[in-house]
Amino acid sequence: MVIAASTNYDSNTQYFDTSAVETVIKLVMQYNSNVIMVIKSAISISCTASICEKTGSKNIMFSPKLLRKSKALYNNVYPTKLVA
């Protein structure tokens, strides 16, 4: 299952608001806790491990939402440049 939920980046705290993504994951897990979920939202790679820990699922992967292939590393290092 692909999860493409809205995320906002807070430049003051330098963190993404992943509450919408987490809500979708919890809903999915209520119906099938074994389903493999792929997050396709503007979050940093490190958020995936945090979400796995919070939800207790090891079936969550991340597929970066990037502007251009040539800018993959730059977009991940500077997340405010990601398209939300």
MIDOSE-1310 file (N, C-alpha, C; in nm, 2 decimals, decimal comma, always signed):
residues 84
mvia	+0,08/-0,12/+0,00/+0,00/+0,00/+0,00/+0,09/+0,12/+0,00; +0,06/+0,22/-0,08/+0,13/+0,34/-0,09/+0,06/+0,45/-0,01; +0,13/+0,52/+0,08/+0,07/+0,62/+0,17/+0,13/+0,75/+0,12; +0,04/+0,84/+0,07/+0,08/+0,97/+0,02/+0,00/+1,07/+0,10
astn	+0,03/+1,10/+0,22/-0,04/+1,19/+0,30/+0,03/+1,32/+0,32; -0,04/+1,42/+0,35/+0,02/+1,56/+0,36/+0,11/+1,57/+0,48; +0,23/+1,63/+0,46/+0,32/+1,66/+0,57/+0,37/+1,80/+0,55; +0,39/+1,86/+0,67/+0,44/+2,00/+0,67/+0,57/+2,00/+0,74
ydsn	+0,66/+2,08/+0,69/+0,79/+2,10/+0,75/+0,79/+2,23/+0,83; +0,83/+2,21/+0,96/+0,83/+2,33/+1,05/+0,98/+2,38/+1,05; +1,01/+2,49/+0,99/+1,14/+2,54/+0,98/+1,19/+2,58/+1,12; +1,10/+2,61/+1,22/+1,15/+2,65/+1,35/+1,20/+2,53/+1,43
tqyf	+1,13/+2,42/+1,42/+1,17/+2,30/+1,49/+1,26/+2,21/+1,41; +1,26/+2,23/+1,28/+1,33/+2,15/+1,18/+1,28/+2,01/+1,18; +1,15/+1,99/+1,20/+1,09/+1,85/+1,19/+0,97/+1,86/+1,10; +0,94/+1,74/+1,05/+0,82/+1,72/+0,97/+0,70/+1,69/+1,06
dtsa	+0,58/+1,73/+1,03/+0,46/+1,69/+1,10/+0,41/+1,56/+1,03; +0,44/+1,45/+1,09/+0,41/+1,32/+1,03/+0,27/+1,26/+1,08; +0,20/+1,35/+1,15/+0,07/+1,29/+1,21/-0,02/+1,24/+1,11; -0,04/+1,30/+0,99/-0,13/+1,24/+0,89/-0,08/+1,11/+0,84
vetv	+0,05/+1,09/+0,82/+0,10/+0,97/+0,78/+0,08/+0,86/+0,88; +0,11/+0,89/+1,01/+0,09/+0,80/+1,12/-0,05/+0,76/+1,14; -0,14/+0,85/+1,12/-0,29/+0,82/+1,13/-0,33/+0,72/+1,02; -0,28/+0,74/+0,90/-0,31/+0,64/+0,79/-0,25/+0,50/+0,82
iklv	-0,13/+0,50/+0,87/-0,07/+0,37/+0,90/-0,14/+0,30/+1,01; -0,19/+0,37/+1,12/-0,26/+0,31/+1,22/-0,39/+0,25/+1,17; -0,46/+0,32/+1,08/-0,59/+0,28/+1,02/-0,56/+0,15/+0,94; -0,46/+0,15/+0,86/-0,43/+0,03/+0,78/-0,40/-0,09/+0,87
mqyn	-0,32/-0,06/+0,97/-0,28/-0,17/+1,06/-0,40/-0,23/+1,14; -0,51/-0,16/+1,16/-0,63/-0,21/+1,22/-0,69/-0,32/+1,13; -0,68/-0,31/+1,00/-0,74/-0,40/+0,91/-0,65/-0,51/+0,86; -0,52/-0,48/+0,85/-0,42/-0,58/+0,81/-0,28/-0,54/+0,86
snvi	-0,24/-0,59/+0,97/-0,11/-0,55/+1,03/+0,01/-0,61/+0,96; -0,01/-0,70/+0,86/+0,10/-0,75/+0,78/+0,12/-0,69/+0,65; +0,04/-0,59/+0,61/+0,05/-0,53/+0,48/+0,18/-0,45/+0,48; +0,24/-0,44/+0,36/+0,36/-0,36/+0,34/+0,32/-0,22/+0,30
mvik	+0,37/-0,12/+0,37/+0,33/+0,02/+0,34/+0,45/+0,09/+0,29; +0,43/+0,17/+0,19/+0,54/+0,26/+0,13/+0,50/+0,40/+0,15; +0,58/+0,48/+0,22/+0,55/+0,62/+0,24/+0,60/+0,70/+0,12; +0,51/+0,77/+0,06/+0,55/+0,85/-0,06/+0,50/+0,99/-0,03
sais	+0,56/+1,05/+0,08/+0,53/+1,18/+0,12/+0,66/+1,26/+0,15; +0,65/+1,39/+0,16/+0,77/+1,47/+0,18/+0,81/+1,47/+0,32; +0,89/+1,36/+0,36/+0,95/+1,35/+0,49/+1,10/+1,31/+0,47; +1,17/+1,32/+0,58/+1,31/+1,28/+0,57/+1,32/+1,13/+0,59
isct	+1,43/+1,07/+0,54/+1,45/+0,93/+0,55/+1,45/+0,88/+0,70; +1,50/+0,96/+0,79/+1,51/+0,92/+0,93/+1,37/+0,92/+0,99; +1,27/+0,98/+0,94/+1,14/+0,98/+0,99/+1,08/+0,83/+0,98; +1,12/+0,76/+0,88/+1,06/+0,62/+0,87/+1,09/+0,54/+0,99
asic	+1,22/+0,54/+1,04/+1,25/+0,46/+1,15/+1,17/+0,50/+1,27; +1,15/+0,63/+1,29/+1,08/+0,68/+1,40/+0,93/+0,64/+1,39; +0,87/+0,64/+1,27/+0,73/+0,60/+1,26/+0,72/+0,45/+1,28; +0,82/+0,37/+1,24/+0,82/+0,22/+1,26/+0,81/+0,20/+1,41
ektg	+0,90/+0,27/+1,48/+0,91/+0,25/+1,63/+0,77/+0,29/+1,70; +0,72/+0,41/+1,65/+0,59/+0,46/+1,71/+0,48/+0,36/+1,69; +0,47/+0,30/+1,57/+0,35/+0,22/+1,53/+0,38/+0,07/+1,56; +0,50/+0,04/+1,58/+0,53/-0,10/+1,61/+0,53/-0,19/+1,49
skni	+0,54/-0,13/+1,37/+0,54/-0,21/+1,24/+0,68/-0,21/+1,18; +0,72/-0,32/+1,13/+0,84/-0,33/+1,06/+0,82/-0,34/+0,91; +0,69/-0,32/+0,87/+0,65/-0,33/+0,73/+0,64/-0,19/+0,66; +0,71/-0,10/+0,71/+0,70/+0,04/+0,65/+0,83/+0,07/+0,58
mfsp	+0,82/+0,12/+0,46/+0,93/+0,16/+0,38/+0,91/+0,30/+0,33; +1,01/+0,36/+0,28/+1,01/+0,50/+0,23/+1,06/+0,51/+0,09; +0,98/+0,58/+0,01/+1,02/+0,61/-0,13/+1,03/+0,76/-0,14; +1,15/+0,82/-0,16/+1,16/+0,96/-0,16/+1,08/+1,03/-0,26
kllr	+1,02/+1,15/-0,23/+0,95/+1,23/-0,32/+1,05/+1,34/-0,36; +1,11/+1,33/-0,47/+1,22/+1,42/-0,51/+1,18/+1,51/-0,63; +1,24/+1,62/-0,64/+1,21/+1,71/-0,75/+1,28/+1,66/-0,88; +1,40/+1,62/-0,87/+1,47/+1,56/-0,99/+1,57/+1,46/-0,94
kska	+1,59/+1,36/-1,02/+1,69/+1,25/-0,99/+1,82/+1,31/-0,95; +1,87/+1,41/-1,03/+2,00/+1,46/-1,01/+2,01/+1,54/-0,88; +1,90/+1,57/-0,81/+1,90/+1,65/-0,69/+1,86/+1,56/-0,57; +1,87/+1,43/-0,58/+1,82/+1,34/-0,47/+1,89/+1,37/-0,34
lynn	+2,02/+1,37/-0,34/+2,09/+1,40/-0,21/+2,06/+1,54/-0,16; +2,07/+1,63/-0,25/+2,04/+1,77/-0,21/+1,90/+1,79/-0,15; +1,80/+1,73/-0,21/+1,67/+1,73/-0,16/+1,65/+1,67/-0,02; +1,73/+1,56/+0,00/+1,72/+1,50/+0,13/+1,79/+1,57/+0,24
vypt	+1,90/+1,64/+0,21/+1,98/+1,71/+0,30/+1,91/+1,84/+0,34; +1,84/+1,90/+0,24/+1,77/+2,03/+0,25/+1,62/+2,00/+0,23; +1,55/+1,94/+0,33/+1,41/+1,90/+0,30/+1,31/+2,01/+0,27; +1,34/+2,13/+0,30/+1,25/+2,24/+0,26/+1,23/+2,26/+0,11
klva	+1,32/+2,20/+0,04/+1,32/+2,20/-0,11/+1,23/+2,09/-0,17; +1,18/+2,00/-0,08/+1,10/+1,90/-0,13/+0,96/+1,95/-0,17; +0,89/+1,89/-0,27/+0,76/+1,93/-0,30/+0,66/+1,86/-0,22; +0,58/+1,93/-0,15/+0,48/+1,87/-0,06/+0,34/+1,86/-0,13
